[in-house]
């Protein structure tokens, strides 16, 4: 066909893919899928203008394009860099990228309270997953961490600014989804904080979506707060007729009780369709919903614990481990140690044994 | 006596006012342009001059102008970056304070060359008294038909607006400046798109430094080729250097880019040597964000040649043994100064000024400041020095805008060249509170082969 769009050939970690012009490197990688997809903490495909801030998705462009094969001098944010024809990108094959990413994760965790045991987001937290995959074992930061007071923004949302990584996703959500933006960023640098201008409540039908887009536990659902750990709940797909939104949600249930309602998230943690606050906060009777079936969670997070595909469990029984062989005595402690004296029989010593008894 | 192009008439009384400026050959360049030059010819002349951006990066101005997208029916803007907030740099303040009409004439010619009809001067908030000077000069220029509608009967319209910033260093970065000018939070934008394609109000925009735009006037007056004869190689023309620190004569100097650093520091025409008979220890030659150099590497390059005051000369040896001309904030440190303390001051500045948008800079600058604070106050550990090195390495190049690099470079250079002093602070936690490390070996001549080997 004459008017067929020309596709750009891109190579990411030596895997070729053809994508439409204007696609970002991150989205091209997502078309390939698997472990070469760079992690993204601030980019959100449904929110215009997001991305470029957290720097976890940095990749190395080893060849700019077919026309200009020079590599890019610095690592680039894959979520905001569009592909060129013939571009070659290194993500997991580049030690430089891995090193930079480890640095970024360390920076992100620097002022994070790491209060996962009491955080509602634990188990489905992007930062937790990122920390497991790319983080160091411990921190090198020896100073007091930055803290903020917790704020209730509206009746249903809690802002725990101490946990925030300033991805700006919620700011974009409030800006693009609701008709009146009432929150943004106050302050600068380390002291920057998400704020509803002078603690004004966010009163809007779609504002609850900021909870879903938040990659960490900074914005949590007050109707669910401290009620249950997410991995004890059973996620089911459900829908209802809603005049404000699509009504397609995930119910997090235990028995017949609905603990919370969220939007449906894909494998990159992005919601498929935004839902309204009535569905999210006010419809918690099982009778209001039509249940479709269990939700499959395919992220490497704690929610899917025990549901990993192809997990190899270690063998624990000795005979299995030894695989038919007999245990072999490698050495007798008495033959190498001078502390023990086997020729001295404790039962023949008069009274309790004393160190004098062992002297030669 | 070197040739002066920008400041040659700065000493004339009342040059700030239109009448005096006009009587002393002011607006002659604008007259020349309107009498017989097309916008393309002006751009060509600037290209020929080899003028490079005076704000710090040193990008060729003519080339930058030729990148400007020119779609039909979309306005183009010229923005003058007067948000001079780099510690140690105060050359633009001097220009605007004493020669406001030179800047306006430069803006007029540049706007004409770029086809802009609205031009903005984004001025640093702390320069509280200068917007009045500029606005008065704009008013005078308007009365004499150098601004406004149908300038000098050519049919060209131009308005210049002065916009004050609110005192953020980050707004000197061109995309943050544009955001701030649009009335938003001054966060740098993610590039691409570059301002030449989508800048102010989504329209093609050129952002240039005050000195760059002022330099357009002498380029038109004497011609691009004549201008290019001053200086060495790709560093053409004259450059304003704001010298400060422990020197006899701090101030703003205009140099032809053909003198050596040694001449600049020690000659009576310029800095006049180190104050109080002390010895030179170190120097930050281009504003706070460029790497600091010890005396021996400042005066001579690693190859043993004298270091010149040019873009290439100061950058000789890369960041291993060189530095940058940057914005021309020349900060001199004598033997009594403590490099650790100086680095801490800079780290504190960058921590304070980080916009907080991207994580390495937001978290890293504060971390570096705290670690340096420990070392300076005798609470540091030997491992802290390597930790600092690792932090700066992970910030540099991984951020949205160059502020991350600017925060990392001074710390990297201080550790690279002055590691002894950091170690001394760690090993002598009590003594370092009472006295400074002193000059040590930092002014000793370097054996040439060793220095070259170190660079490799």
Interface residues (C-beta under 8 A of the other chain):
Chain A: X51 X52 X53 X54 X55 X58 X74 X75 X77 X80 X99 X100 X103 X104 X106 X107 X108 X110 X111 X140 X141 X143 X165 X166 X168 X184 X185 X187 X188 X189 X190 X191 X192
Chain B: X168 X185 X190 X351 X352 X353 X354 X355 X356 X357 X358 X359 X360 X362 X363 X364 X365 X366 X367 X370 X387 X393 X394 X397 X398 X399 X400
